[in-house]
Amino acid sequence: MKRAALALTLLFTASDAFAWPTSLVECLIRDARRLVPRSLARLISDREKQVLEEAQHFPADLGQLLIVDLSSGDLKPSTLSALEAQAGASLPLFKELRVSEGIVRLGATLRIPADLSDPALASGPEGFPAGVTREYYAFIEANLGRLPVVLTEPNALKLRRAELPAYWSALLAQSRADAPRLRAELYRGGRVVDHRTLDWHSPVFAVAQVSYSRAVTGIAATWLAVWREARGDMTRMKAPVEVAPSDRPPEGPTP
């Protein structure tokens, strides 16, 4: 009976694991597109709706493996092997010249680095107190216009697909290290802290900036590693532009 209950819990959790709100996922895709060749960026942009839908339909068995490892803080070799296979699922489609399907499948691999870059999912088996994750995402959305998006690992954009598992493991380790800071700042005196009481001087801002940038870099790195193996167009990549946080209220999404 206990084993059956555990299985049901894992199935529910795995289907719910993609915790980034849709509005933030759209921003992640937008910013990751800026780090890849223009041709690939346009192909993904033209199919963004399908990419988002595909990302939401993560294989249930792989989702179970991932959520268990996110909780433990360590990706097992079997999970990494399954994730690498999932990342390469678009390659046969490109080989068969089913380019549109391949792009959708490739774009949906954003789910892997996005989940692994999220400290809200790497909070350990005890998780966060109810409401902490909600306030964290609300804080990111409210301050997105001030978050400087940086390359957290410039060499990541040169990785081969075989190097992705080690890179993904590093993403999770970094997210796990950030999780205690979120708990300490967003849960005080037995109460959840309202994100509206925090500003960019808060440690939550630092965690948000790093985790968002980590996700953007990870998504672009994953796309590029697979696209490179598919012998896709690697020309016309924009050089990253250095930006700084602003003390002014955000004026809406970056175009």
C-alpha positions, 0 to 999 in steps of 0.5 A: 500500500505504501509503495502504491501511494509513493508511486502516485505521489511521484507521478503527481509531482513529476507532472507538476515539476515544471514550476517556472510560471509560463510567463517566466518560461516565455522570458527564458526562451526569449533570452536564450534565443539571444545566445544562439544563431539567428537562424535557430532563434527564428526557427524556435521563435516561429514555433514557440507555442508548440515548444511550450506545449511539448515542454509541458508534456515531459515523459512521465517516467523521466519526470519521475527520475528527475524529481527524485534526483532533484529532491536528493540533490544528485543526478544518478547516472541512469537519470543523466543517461535518460536526459541525454537521450531525451536531449538527442531525440530531435536528431533523428527528426533532423536526419529525416528532414522533419525540421519543424518537428525536430525544432519543436523537440529541440526547443522543448529540451529547455525543460531540462536545464530550466528545472535543474537551474531552479533552486525552488525545485532543489530545496531537498526532500523537506521542500520549502514551506507552503507559499515560499515558492509562490513568493519567489516566482512573484519576486522574479516576475516583479523585478524581471526588468532589473535582473541583469542576464549574464552568461554564468558559464561562457564555455557552456555555449561550446559544449558537445552533447556528450558533455551536457550530463556533467554540465547539468549536474553542475547546474543542480549543485549550484541550485541546491546551494542557493536553496537555503538562502531562499528559505532563510529570506522568504520564511522568517519567524514561522511566516512567509515573507511577502515578496513586495517587502523586498527590493533589489538589495535583498539576497533574494534578488541575487539568487533570482538573478543568478538562477534566471541567468543560469537557466538562460545559459543552460537552455542555450547551451543545451540547444547549441550542443544538439544543434551543433551535432545536427550540423545546423547553421552556427553562423550569425551568433550575437555577442553577449551585451553587458548590462547592469541592474537598474534602481528604477521600477521595471517598465514591462518586458524587454522587447 
